[in-house]
Amino acid sequence: LRAARAADFSFAKFKFLQPLLLVHGHYSYMRTCYIVQYCYYKSILLSFCQIIFNAYALFSGTTYWNSFMLACWNGVFTVVTVFAYVLDRDLPRRTLLENPRLYKFTRTGRGMNTATFAAFVFRGLMQAVICMAITFAIYGPTWVHPVDGRVMDQESITTVTYSALLCIQTGTIYIESHTVTWLNQVAIWGTFVFYWFSIWVYSGVPRVAYHMVVHRHVMDPIFFLTVALQTTVCLAIQIATQGWWYSFRPNMLQKKHRQSVVKGVEREYFYHCKSHPDEDEVAKFS
């Protein structure tokens, strides 16, 4: 009893070791690997945009991001969706218990290694290039606001890219979540609501350079179309890439996930046929 109290964790029976390693250990490992790499990815996404802007501005040292948005990126706007991912489960509990060899995936460190981390870095670079290219292509130096005729300033351009990046990274974690619960839905949609509310309030402060930026953007349909275009292009490339890997180069977890989905469909069809037999089957036994 004293040893159990002094230990970090303990279990009553030795048979509990199997679900501890095969189920809870697997879930904890996969969640930790994804969250760590995802946090690097969303920070890299913001940093690459700054690097691209420095090259566009001839390395003048001018910052691209608004200080308020930069401070809220990791601390407010993207933190809730990350916390909601801790409930994700990539495979059912029964599948993990029935296939102990899947433990090899976590033991060999396949969830987080040089290749997986490089994939997240490349994704951030690609999405940053796409967003900045679309932003500068649409909002050029001759663009003026259709609402009041004012020239497009840096604060306004920053809002376009920032809004697109928030949609992209939120859509990314939604696409790559295996278990979407009501907490994930609240985190995702609540993030968007809080983001627009906060920048609307901040845009109403008269003593900041960001004054009335959002108020002009919401009256401009080009703003929403640009954000939608950036988000659609980036997420479409990501979905196509993941679909190709899942179909032609799946790992052992993806193969087992595909098998569990097929078995689940077959099981539902069996129970449906058992509870709703066809007329031919009924006539056969009548």
ChimeraX commands (.cxc) that place a marker at each C-alpha (Angstrom):
marker #1 position 0.00,0.00,0.00 radius 0.5
marker #1 position 2.83,2.39,0.80 radius 0.5
marker #1 position 4.51,1.59,-2.50 radius 0.5
marker #1 position 1.30,2.35,-4.37 radius 0.5
marker #1 position 0.96,5.69,-2.60 radius 0.5
marker #1 position 4.57,6.63,-3.34 radius 0.5
marker #1 position 4.37,5.63,-7.02 radius 0.5
marker #1 position 3.40,7.98,-9.82 radius 0.5
marker #1 position 0.63,5.61,-10.85 radius 0.5
marker #1 position -0.55,2.13,-9.90 radius 0.5
marker #1 position -3.16,-0.40,-10.95 radius 0.5
marker #1 position -4.95,-3.05,-8.93 radius 0.5
marker #1 position -4.46,-6.05,-11.20 radius 0.5
marker #1 position -1.75,-7.07,-13.64 radius 0.5
marker #1 position -4.29,-7.53,-16.44 radius 0.5
marker #1 position -4.87,-3.78,-16.42 radius 0.5
marker #1 position -1.40,-3.36,-17.91 radius 0.5
marker #1 position -2.65,-4.39,-21.35 radius 0.5
marker #1 position -5.19,-1.55,-21.82 radius 0.5
marker #1 position -2.78,0.85,-20.14 radius 0.5
marker #1 position -0.14,0.25,-22.81 radius 0.5
marker #1 position -2.14,-0.71,-25.87 radius 0.5
marker #1 position -5.02,1.76,-25.50 radius 0.5
marker #1 position -4.26,4.67,-23.19 radius 0.5
marker #1 position -0.56,4.69,-24.00 radius 0.5
marker #1 position -1.33,4.69,-27.72 radius 0.5
marker #1 position -3.85,7.51,-27.42 radius 0.5
marker #1 position -1.50,9.60,-25.29 radius 0.5
marker #1 position 1.41,9.09,-27.66 radius 0.5
marker #1 position -0.54,9.96,-30.81 radius 0.5
marker #1 position -2.14,13.04,-29.25 radius 0.5
marker #1 position 1.18,14.31,-27.90 radius 0.5
marker #1 position 2.99,13.79,-31.21 radius 0.5
marker #1 position 0.34,15.61,-33.20 radius 0.5
marker #1 position -0.09,18.53,-30.78 radius 0.5
marker #1 position 3.67,19.16,-30.55 radius 0.5
marker #1 position 4.13,19.17,-34.33 radius 0.5
marker #1 position 0.93,21.13,-34.89 radius 0.5
marker #1 position 2.06,23.87,-32.48 radius 0.5
marker #1 position 5.30,24.19,-34.41 radius 0.5
marker #1 position 3.34,24.23,-37.67 radius 0.5
marker #1 position 1.00,27.07,-36.71 radius 0.5
marker #1 position 3.92,29.15,-35.44 radius 0.5
marker #1 position 5.95,28.42,-38.58 radius 0.5
marker #1 position 2.96,29.42,-40.69 radius 0.5
marker #1 position 3.00,32.87,-39.15 radius 0.5
marker #1 position 6.78,33.21,-39.28 radius 0.5
marker #1 position 7.09,32.26,-42.95 radius 0.5
marker #1 position 4.60,34.99,-43.87 radius 0.5
marker #1 position 6.84,37.50,-42.10 radius 0.5
marker #1 position 9.90,36.21,-43.96 radius 0.5
marker #1 position 8.11,36.45,-47.31 radius 0.5
marker #1 position 7.00,40.00,-46.51 radius 0.5
marker #1 position 10.57,40.98,-45.58 radius 0.5
marker #1 position 11.72,39.82,-49.01 radius 0.5
marker #1 position 8.84,41.72,-50.61 radius 0.5
marker #1 position 9.77,44.86,-48.64 radius 0.5
marker #1 position 13.46,44.55,-49.63 radius 0.5
marker #1 position 14.44,43.50,-46.08 radius 0.5
marker #1 position 13.59,46.89,-44.63 radius 0.5
marker #1 position 12.86,45.35,-41.20 radius 0.5
marker #1 position 9.21,46.35,-41.22 radius 0.5
marker #1 position 6.94,43.95,-39.35 radius 0.5
marker #1 position 4.00,42.54,-41.27 radius 0.5
marker #1 position 1.77,41.60,-38.37 radius 0.5
marker #1 position -0.21,43.82,-36.08 radius 0.5
marker #1 position 1.06,43.59,-32.49 radius 0.5
marker #1 position -2.41,42.74,-31.15 radius 0.5
marker #1 position -2.90,39.88,-33.62 radius 0.5
marker #1 position 0.62,38.60,-33.11 radius 0.5
marker #1 position 0.13,38.41,-29.34 radius 0.5
marker #1 position -3.23,36.67,-29.63 radius 0.5
marker #1 position -2.20,34.02,-32.19 radius 0.5
marker #1 position -0.72,31.42,-29.84 radius 0.5
marker #1 position -2.26,32.68,-26.63 radius 0.5
marker #1 position -5.91,33.14,-27.57 radius 0.5
marker #1 position -7.05,32.33,-31.11 radius 0.5
marker #1 position -5.42,28.92,-31.61 radius 0.5
marker #1 position -5.08,27.51,-28.12 radius 0.5
marker #1 position -8.65,26.26,-27.59 radius 0.5
marker #1 position -8.71,24.02,-30.67 radius 0.5
marker #1 position -5.43,22.43,-29.56 radius 0.5
marker #1 position -6.83,21.64,-26.12 radius 0.5
marker #1 position -9.90,20.05,-27.70 radius 0.5
marker #1 position -7.66,17.66,-29.65 radius 0.5
marker #1 position -6.70,15.83,-26.42 radius 0.5
marker #1 position -9.97,13.89,-26.79 radius 0.5
marker #1 position -9.04,12.49,-30.20 radius 0.5
marker #1 position -8.98,8.71,-30.72 radius 0.5
marker #1 position -7.59,7.46,-34.01 radius 0.5
marker #1 position -8.71,3.83,-33.54 radius 0.5
marker #1 position -11.41,2.16,-31.47 radius 0.5
marker #1 position -10.43,0.62,-28.15 radius 0.5
marker #1 position -11.46,-2.85,-29.33 radius 0.5
marker #1 position -9.21,-2.63,-32.40 radius 0.5
marker #1 position -6.17,-1.69,-30.33 radius 0.5
marker #1 position -6.75,-4.53,-27.88 radius 0.5
marker #1 position -7.26,-7.09,-30.63 radius 0.5
marker #1 position -4.08,-6.01,-32.49 radius 0.5
marker #1 position -1.16,-5.77,-30.04 radius 0.5
marker #1 position 1.30,-5.40,-32.92 radius 0.5
marker #1 position 0.05,-1.84,-33.38 radius 0.5
marker #1 position 2.07,-1.01,-30.27 radius 0.5
marker #1 position 5.12,-1.23,-32.53 radius 0.5
marker #1 position 4.02,2.02,-34.21 radius 0.5
marker #1 position 4.39,3.97,-30.97 radius 0.5
marker #1 position 7.43,2.06,-29.69 radius 0.5
marker #1 position 9.44,2.81,-32.84 radius 0.5
marker #1 position 8.57,6.51,-32.81 radius 0.5
marker #1 position 6.69,6.67,-36.10 radius 0.5
marker #1 position 4.27,9.31,-34.89 radius 0.5
marker #1 position 6.96,11.96,-34.57 radius 0.5
marker #1 position 10.29,11.81,-36.36 radius 0.5
marker #1 position 12.33,13.80,-38.85 radius 0.5
marker #1 position 10.07,12.95,-41.77 radius 0.5
marker #1 position 6.79,13.84,-40.04 radius 0.5
marker #1 position 8.22,17.07,-38.64 radius 0.5
marker #1 position 9.59,18.05,-42.07 radius 0.5
marker #1 position 6.12,17.44,-43.53 radius 0.5
marker #1 position 4.59,19.92,-41.08 radius 0.5
marker #1 position 7.30,22.48,-41.85 radius 0.5
marker #1 position 6.81,22.09,-45.60 radius 0.5
marker #1 position 3.05,22.42,-45.18 radius 0.5
marker #1 position 3.51,25.69,-43.30 radius 0.5
marker #1 position 5.87,27.03,-45.96 radius 0.5
marker #1 position 3.56,26.06,-48.82 radius 0.5
marker #1 position 0.47,27.57,-47.20 radius 0.5
marker #1 position 2.33,30.76,-46.30 radius 0.5
marker #1 position 3.50,31.20,-49.90 radius 0.5
marker #1 position -0.03,30.59,-51.24 radius 0.5
marker #1 position -1.66,33.03,-48.83 radius 0.5
marker #1 position 0.86,35.81,-49.39 radius 0.5
marker #1 position 0.78,35.35,-53.17 radius 0.5
marker #1 position -3.02,35.55,-53.32 radius 0.5
marker #1 position -3.11,38.53,-50.96 radius 0.5
marker #1 position -0.57,40.56,-52.94 radius 0.5
marker #1 position -2.10,39.53,-56.27 radius 0.5
marker #1 position -5.57,40.79,-55.33 radius 0.5
marker #1 position -4.68,43.68,-53.05 radius 0.5
marker #1 position -2.00,45.43,-55.09 radius 0.5
marker #1 position -0.62,48.94,-54.55 radius 0.5
marker #1 position -3.45,50.47,-56.60 radius 0.5
marker #1 position -6.29,48.82,-54.64 radius 0.5
marker #1 position -8.72,51.14,-52.86 radius 0.5
marker #1 position -11.56,50.34,-50.49 radius 0.5
marker #1 position -14.89,50.36,-52.34 radius 0.5
marker #1 position -16.56,51.68,-49.17 radius 0.5
marker #1 position -14.74,54.99,-48.68 radius 0.5
marker #1 position -12.11,55.04,-51.46 radius 0.5
marker #1 position -9.17,54.85,-49.07 radius 0.5
marker #1 position -5.91,53.27,-50.19 radius 0.5
marker #1 position -5.28,49.75,-48.88 radius 0.5
marker #1 position -2.90,50.18,-45.95 radius 0.5
marker #1 position -0.75,47.54,-44.27 radius 0.5
marker #1 position -3.18,46.99,-41.40 radius 0.5
marker #1 position -5.93,46.09,-43.86 radius 0.5
marker #1 position -3.71,43.71,-45.84 radius 0.5
marker #1 position -2.56,42.07,-42.61 radius 0.5
marker #1 position -6.17,41.37,-41.64 radius 0.5
marker #1 position -6.79,39.53,-44.92 radius 0.5
marker #1 position -3.83,37.18,-44.50 radius 0.5
marker #1 position -4.39,36.71,-40.77 radius 0.5
marker #1 position -8.04,35.77,-41.21 radius 0.5
marker #1 position -7.12,33.25,-43.90 radius 0.5
marker #1 position -4.40,31.69,-41.74 radius 0.5
marker #1 position -6.82,31.29,-38.85 radius 0.5
marker #1 position -9.32,29.54,-41.11 radius 0.5
marker #1 position -6.61,27.30,-42.56 radius 0.5
marker #1 position -5.13,26.13,-39.30 radius 0.5
marker #1 position -8.57,25.58,-37.77 radius 0.5
marker #1 position -9.68,23.63,-40.84 radius 0.5
marker #1 position -6.46,21.61,-40.66 radius 0.5
marker #1 position -7.05,20.38,-37.13 radius 0.5
marker #1 position -10.69,19.67,-37.98 radius 0.5
marker #1 position -9.75,17.57,-41.02 radius 0.5
marker #1 position -7.06,15.64,-39.19 radius 0.5
marker #1 position -9.19,14.91,-36.12 radius 0.5
marker #1 position -10.37,11.31,-36.03 radius 0.5
marker #1 position -12.98,11.95,-33.33 radius 0.5
marker #1 position -15.01,15.15,-33.66 radius 0.5
marker #1 position -17.02,15.70,-30.49 radius 0.5
marker #1 position -19.25,18.56,-29.44 radius 0.5
marker #1 position -16.27,20.05,-27.61 radius 0.5
marker #1 position -14.38,20.26,-30.91 radius 0.5
marker #1 position -17.36,21.96,-32.52 radius 0.5
marker #1 position -17.60,24.48,-29.68 radius 0.5
marker #1 position -13.85,25.14,-29.81 radius 0.5
marker #1 position -13.78,25.67,-33.59 radius 0.5
marker #1 position -16.89,27.82,-33.99 radius 0.5
marker #1 position -16.26,29.60,-30.71 radius 0.5
marker #1 position -12.79,30.56,-31.93 radius 0.5
marker #1 position -14.23,32.20,-35.04 radius 0.5
marker #1 position -16.89,34.06,-33.07 radius 0.5
marker #1 position -14.39,35.32,-30.51 radius 0.5
marker #1 position -11.90,36.29,-33.22 radius 0.5
marker #1 position -14.35,38.47,-35.11 radius 0.5
marker #1 position -15.72,39.96,-31.91 radius 0.5
marker #1 position -12.26,40.84,-30.57 radius 0.5
marker #1 position -10.91,42.43,-33.76 radius 0.5
marker #1 position -14.21,44.31,-34.20 radius 0.5
marker #1 position -13.84,45.78,-30.71 radius 0.5
marker #1 position -10.13,46.49,-31.28 radius 0.5
marker #1 position -10.94,48.15,-34.61 radius 0.5
marker #1 position -13.32,50.48,-32.81 radius 0.5
marker #1 position -10.58,51.97,-30.62 radius 0.5
marker #1 position -9.88,55.44,-32.11 radius 0.5
marker #1 position -6.30,55.82,-30.88 radius 0.5
marker #1 position -4.77,52.81,-32.64 radius 0.5
marker #1 position -3.58,52.41,-36.21 radius 0.5
marker #1 position -6.07,49.57,-36.62 radius 0.5
marker #1 position -9.01,51.96,-36.25 radius 0.5
marker #1 position -11.99,51.12,-38.55 radius 0.5
marker #1 position -10.07,48.46,-40.50 radius 0.5
marker #1 position -12.53,45.66,-39.78 radius 0.5
marker #1 position -15.51,47.97,-40.19 radius 0.5
marker #1 position -14.39,48.66,-43.77 radius 0.5
marker #1 position -13.59,45.02,-44.51 radius 0.5
marker #1 position -17.01,43.68,-43.54 radius 0.5
marker #1 position -18.58,45.99,-46.13 radius 0.5
marker #1 position -16.28,44.66,-48.86 radius 0.5
marker #1 position -17.26,41.29,-50.42 radius 0.5
marker #1 position -13.80,40.97,-52.00 radius 0.5
marker #1 position -12.37,40.50,-48.51 radius 0.5
marker #1 position -14.51,37.45,-47.78 radius 0.5
marker #1 position -13.94,36.02,-51.25 radius 0.5
marker #1 position -10.18,36.38,-50.85 radius 0.5
marker #1 position -10.17,34.66,-47.46 radius 0.5
marker #1 position -12.37,31.88,-48.84 radius 0.5
marker #1 position -10.08,31.43,-51.87 radius 0.5
marker #1 position -6.95,31.16,-49.73 radius 0.5
marker #1 position -8.58,28.71,-47.35 radius 0.5
marker #1 position -10.03,26.56,-50.14 radius 0.5
marker #1 position -6.78,26.29,-52.10 radius 0.5
marker #1 position -4.65,25.39,-49.07 radius 0.5
marker #1 position -7.09,22.87,-47.61 radius 0.5
marker #1 position -7.80,21.31,-51.03 radius 0.5
marker #1 position -4.09,20.60,-51.53 radius 0.5
marker #1 position -3.86,19.16,-48.04 radius 0.5
marker #1 position -6.91,16.91,-48.48 radius 0.5
marker #1 position -5.67,15.66,-51.86 radius 0.5
marker #1 position -2.22,14.89,-50.46 radius 0.5
marker #1 position -3.54,13.05,-47.43 radius 0.5
marker #1 position -6.03,11.16,-49.57 radius 0.5
marker #1 position -3.23,9.99,-51.85 radius 0.5
marker #1 position -1.10,8.77,-48.94 radius 0.5
marker #1 position -4.09,7.11,-47.29 radius 0.5
marker #1 position -5.02,5.29,-50.50 radius 0.5
marker #1 position -1.63,4.31,-51.92 radius 0.5
marker #1 position 0.97,4.59,-49.11 radius 0.5
marker #1 position -0.88,3.95,-45.82 radius 0.5
marker #1 position 0.93,3.09,-42.61 radius 0.5
marker #1 position -0.16,0.26,-40.32 radius 0.5
marker #1 position -2.56,2.46,-38.35 radius 0.5
marker #1 position -4.25,3.74,-41.49 radius 0.5
marker #1 position -4.60,0.20,-42.83 radius 0.5
marker #1 position -6.19,-0.95,-39.59 radius 0.5
marker #1 position -8.43,2.10,-39.55 radius 0.5
marker #1 position -9.64,1.27,-43.05 radius 0.5
marker #1 position -10.31,-2.31,-42.00 radius 0.5
marker #1 position -12.20,-1.22,-38.90 radius 0.5
marker #1 position -14.37,1.08,-41.00 radius 0.5
marker #1 position -15.20,-1.76,-43.39 radius 0.5
marker #1 position -15.96,-4.10,-40.51 radius 0.5
marker #1 position -18.17,-1.47,-38.92 radius 0.5
marker #1 position -20.16,-1.06,-42.12 radius 0.5
marker #1 position -20.51,-4.82,-42.49 radius 0.5
marker #1 position -21.61,-5.13,-38.85 radius 0.5
marker #1 position -24.25,-2.43,-39.27 radius 0.5
marker #1 position -25.50,-4.12,-42.44 radius 0.5
marker #1 position -25.71,-7.46,-40.63 radius 0.5
marker #1 position -27.74,-6.04,-37.77 radius 0.5
marker #1 position -29.95,-4.19,-40.21 radius 0.5
marker #1 position -30.66,-7.38,-42.19 radius 0.5
marker #1 position -31.25,-9.26,-38.96 radius 0.5
marker #1 position -33.81,-6.75,-37.71 radius 0.5
marker #1 position -35.34,-6.05,-41.16 radius 0.5
marker #1 position -35.28,-9.29,-43.19 radius 0.5
marker #1 position -36.14,-9.20,-46.86 radius 0.5
marker #1 position -39.48,-10.45,-48.08 radius 0.5
marker #1 position -37.78,-13.35,-49.86 radius 0.5
marker #1 position -36.17,-14.49,-46.64 radius 0.5
marker #1 position -39.46,-14.21,-44.79 radius 0.5
marker #1 position -41.25,-16.26,-47.48 radius 0.5
marker #1 position -38.52,-18.88,-47.31 radius 0.5
marker #1 position -39.05,-19.58,-43.61 radius 0.5
marker #1 position -42.86,-19.14,-43.61 radius 0.5
marker link #1:1,2 radius 0.2
marker link #1:2,3 radius 0.2
marker link #1:3,4 radius 0.2
marker link #1:4,5 radius 0.2
marker link #1:5,6 radius 0.2
marker link #1:6,7 radius 0.2
marker link #1:7,8 radius 0.2
marker link #1:8,9 radius 0.2
marker link #1:9,10 radius 0.2
marker link #1:10,11 radius 0.2
marker link #1:11,12 radius 0.2
marker link #1:12,13 radius 0.2
marker link #1:13,14 radius 0.2
marker link #1:14,15 radius 0.2
marker link #1:15,16 radius 0.2
marker link #1:16,17 radius 0.2
marker link #1:17,18 radius 0.2
marker link #1:18,19 radius 0.2
marker link #1:19,20 radius 0.2
marker link #1:20,21 radius 0.2
marker link #1:21,22 radius 0.2
marker link #1:22,23 radius 0.2
marker link #1:23,24 radius 0.2
marker link #1:24,25 radius 0.2
marker link #1:25,26 radius 0.2
marker link #1:26,27 radius 0.2
marker link #1:27,28 radius 0.2
marker link #1:28,29 radius 0.2
marker link #1:29,30 radius 0.2
marker link #1:30,31 radius 0.2
marker link #1:31,32 radius 0.2
marker link #1:32,33 radius 0.2
marker link #1:33,34 radius 0.2
marker link #1:34,35 radius 0.2
marker link #1:35,36 radius 0.2
marker link #1:36,37 radius 0.2
marker link #1:37,38 radius 0.2
marker link #1:38,39 radius 0.2
marker link #1:39,40 radius 0.2
marker link #1:40,41 radius 0.2
marker link #1:41,42 radius 0.2
marker link #1:42,43 radius 0.2
marker link #1:43,44 radius 0.2
marker link #1:44,45 radius 0.2
marker link #1:45,46 radius 0.2
marker link #1:46,47 radius 0.2
marker link #1:47,48 radius 0.2
marker link #1:48,49 radius 0.2
marker link #1:49,50 radius 0.2
marker link #1:50,51 radius 0.2
marker link #1:51,52 radius 0.2
marker link #1:52,53 radius 0.2
marker link #1:53,54 radius 0.2
marker link #1:54,55 radius 0.2
marker link #1:55,56 radius 0.2
marker link #1:56,57 radius 0.2
marker link #1:57,58 radius 0.2
marker link #1:58,59 radius 0.2
marker link #1:59,60 radius 0.2
marker link #1:60,61 radius 0.2
marker link #1:61,62 radius 0.2
marker link #1:62,63 radius 0.2
marker link #1:63,64 radius 0.2
marker link #1:64,65 radius 0.2
marker link #1:65,66 radius 0.2
marker link #1:66,67 radius 0.2
marker link #1:67,68 radius 0.2
marker link #1:68,69 radius 0.2
marker link #1:69,70 radius 0.2
marker link #1:70,71 radius 0.2
marker link #1:71,72 radius 0.2
marker link #1:72,73 radius 0.2
marker link #1:73,74 radius 0.2
marker link #1:74,75 radius 0.2
marker link #1:75,76 radius 0.2
marker link #1:76,77 radius 0.2
marker link #1:77,78 radius 0.2
marker link #1:78,79 radius 0.2
marker link #1:79,80 radius 0.2
marker link #1:80,81 radius 0.2
marker link #1:81,82 radius 0.2
marker link #1:82,83 radius 0.2
marker link #1:83,84 radius 0.2
marker link #1:84,85 radius 0.2
marker link #1:85,86 radius 0.2
marker link #1:86,87 radius 0.2
marker link #1:87,88 radius 0.2
marker link #1:88,89 radius 0.2
marker link #1:89,90 radius 0.2
marker link #1:90,91 radius 0.2
marker link #1:91,92 radius 0.2
marker link #1:92,93 radius 0.2
marker link #1:93,94 radius 0.2
marker link #1:94,95 radius 0.2
marker link #1:95,96 radius 0.2
marker link #1:96,97 radius 0.2
marker link #1:97,98 radius 0.2
marker link #1:98,99 radius 0.2
marker link #1:99,100 radius 0.2
marker link #1:100,101 radius 0.2
marker link #1:101,102 radius 0.2
marker link #1:102,103 radius 0.2
marker link #1:103,104 radius 0.2
marker link #1:104,105 radius 0.2
marker link #1:105,106 radius 0.2
marker link #1:106,107 radius 0.2
marker link #1:107,108 radius 0.2
marker link #1:108,109 radius 0.2
marker link #1:109,110 radius 0.2
marker link #1:110,111 radius 0.2
marker link #1:111,112 radius 0.2
marker link #1:112,113 radius 0.2
marker link #1:113,114 radius 0.2
marker link #1:114,115 radius 0.2
marker link #1:115,116 radius 0.2
marker link #1:116,117 radius 0.2
marker link #1:117,118 radius 0.2
marker link #1:118,119 radius 0.2
marker link #1:119,120 radius 0.2
marker link #1:120,121 radius 0.2
marker link #1:121,122 radius 0.2
marker link #1:122,123 radius 0.2
marker link #1:123,124 radius 0.2
marker link #1:124,125 radius 0.2
marker link #1:125,126 radius 0.2
marker link #1:126,127 radius 0.2
marker link #1:127,128 radius 0.2
marker link #1:128,129 radius 0.2
marker link #1:129,130 radius 0.2
marker link #1:130,131 radius 0.2
marker link #1:131,132 radius 0.2
marker link #1:132,133 radius 0.2
marker link #1:133,134 radius 0.2
marker link #1:134,135 radius 0.2
marker link #1:135,136 radius 0.2
marker link #1:136,137 radius 0.2
marker link #1:137,138 radius 0.2
marker link #1:138,139 radius 0.2
marker link #1:139,140 radius 0.2
marker link #1:140,141 radius 0.2
marker link #1:141,142 radius 0.2
marker link #1:142,143 radius 0.2
marker link #1:143,144 radius 0.2
marker link #1:144,145 radius 0.2
marker link #1:145,146 radius 0.2
marker link #1:146,147 radius 0.2
marker link #1:147,148 radius 0.2
marker link #1:148,149 radius 0.2
marker link #1:149,150 radius 0.2
marker link #1:150,151 radius 0.2
marker link #1:151,152 radius 0.2
marker link #1:152,153 radius 0.2
marker link #1:153,154 radius 0.2
marker link #1:154,155 radius 0.2
marker link #1:155,156 radius 0.2
marker link #1:156,157 radius 0.2
marker link #1:157,158 radius 0.2
marker link #1:158,159 radius 0.2
marker link #1:159,160 radius 0.2
marker link #1:160,161 radius 0.2
marker link #1:161,162 radius 0.2
marker link #1:162,163 radius 0.2
marker link #1:163,164 radius 0.2
marker link #1:164,165 radius 0.2
marker link #1:165,166 radius 0.2
marker link #1:166,167 radius 0.2
marker link #1:167,168 radius 0.2
marker link #1:168,169 radius 0.2
marker link #1:169,170 radius 0.2
marker link #1:170,171 radius 0.2
marker link #1:171,172 radius 0.2
marker link #1:172,173 radius 0.2
marker link #1:173,174 radius 0.2
marker link #1:174,175 radius 0.2
marker link #1:175,176 radius 0.2
marker link #1:176,177 radius 0.2
marker link #1:177,178 radius 0.2
marker link #1:178,179 radius 0.2
marker link #1:179,180 radius 0.2
marker link #1:180,181 radius 0.2
marker link #1:181,182 radius 0.2
marker link #1:182,183 radius 0.2
marker link #1:183,184 radius 0.2
marker link #1:184,185 radius 0.2
marker link #1:185,186 radius 0.2
marker link #1:186,187 radius 0.2
marker link #1:187,188 radius 0.2
marker link #1:188,189 radius 0.2
marker link #1:189,190 radius 0.2
marker link #1:190,191 radius 0.2
marker link #1:191,192 radius 0.2
marker link #1:192,193 radius 0.2
marker link #1:193,194 radius 0.2
marker link #1:194,195 radius 0.2
marker link #1:195,196 radius 0.2
marker link #1:196,197 radius 0.2
marker link #1:197,198 radius 0.2
marker link #1:198,199 radius 0.2
marker link #1:199,200 radius 0.2
marker link #1:200,201 radius 0.2
marker link #1:201,202 radius 0.2
marker link #1:202,203 radius 0.2
marker link #1:203,204 radius 0.2
marker link #1:204,205 radius 0.2
marker link #1:205,206 radius 0.2
marker link #1:206,207 radius 0.2
marker link #1:207,208 radius 0.2
marker link #1:208,209 radius 0.2
marker link #1:209,210 radius 0.2
marker link #1:210,211 radius 0.2
marker link #1:211,212 radius 0.2
marker link #1:212,213 radius 0.2
marker link #1:213,214 radius 0.2
marker link #1:214,215 radius 0.2
marker link #1:215,216 radius 0.2
marker link #1:216,217 radius 0.2
marker link #1:217,218 radius 0.2
marker link #1:218,219 radius 0.2
marker link #1:219,220 radius 0.2
marker link #1:220,221 radius 0.2
marker link #1:221,222 radius 0.2
marker link #1:222,223 radius 0.2
marker link #1:223,224 radius 0.2
marker link #1:224,225 radius 0.2
marker link #1:225,226 radius 0.2
marker link #1:226,227 radius 0.2
marker link #1:227,228 radius 0.2
marker link #1:228,229 radius 0.2
marker link #1:229,230 radius 0.2
marker link #1:230,231 radius 0.2
marker link #1:231,232 radius 0.2
marker link #1:232,233 radius 0.2
marker link #1:233,234 radius 0.2
marker link #1:234,235 radius 0.2
marker link #1:235,236 radius 0.2
marker link #1:236,237 radius 0.2
marker link #1:237,238 radius 0.2
marker link #1:238,239 radius 0.2
marker link #1:239,240 radius 0.2
marker link #1:240,241 radius 0.2
marker link #1:241,242 radius 0.2
marker link #1:242,243 radius 0.2
marker link #1:243,244 radius 0.2
marker link #1:244,245 radius 0.2
marker link #1:245,246 radius 0.2
marker link #1:246,247 radius 0.2
marker link #1:247,248 radius 0.2
marker link #1:248,249 radius 0.2
marker link #1:249,250 radius 0.2
marker link #1:250,251 radius 0.2
marker link #1:251,252 radius 0.2
marker link #1:252,253 radius 0.2
marker link #1:253,254 radius 0.2
marker link #1:254,255 radius 0.2
marker link #1:255,256 radius 0.2
marker link #1:256,257 radius 0.2
marker link #1:257,258 radius 0.2
marker link #1:258,259 radius 0.2
marker link #1:259,260 radius 0.2
marker link #1:260,261 radius 0.2
marker link #1:261,262 radius 0.2
marker link #1:262,263 radius 0.2
marker link #1:263,264 radius 0.2
marker link #1:264,265 radius 0.2
marker link #1:265,266 radius 0.2
marker link #1:266,267 radius 0.2
marker link #1:267,268 radius 0.2
marker link #1:268,269 radius 0.2
marker link #1:269,270 radius 0.2
marker link #1:270,271 radius 0.2
marker link #1:271,272 radius 0.2
marker link #1:272,273 radius 0.2
marker link #1:273,274 radius 0.2
marker link #1:274,275 radius 0.2
marker link #1:275,276 radius 0.2
marker link #1:276,277 radius 0.2
marker link #1:277,278 radius 0.2
marker link #1:278,279 radius 0.2
marker link #1:279,280 radius 0.2
marker link #1:280,281 radius 0.2
marker link #1:281,282 radius 0.2
marker link #1:282,283 radius 0.2
marker link #1:283,284 radius 0.2
marker link #1:284,285 radius 0.2
marker link #1:285,286 radius 0.2
view
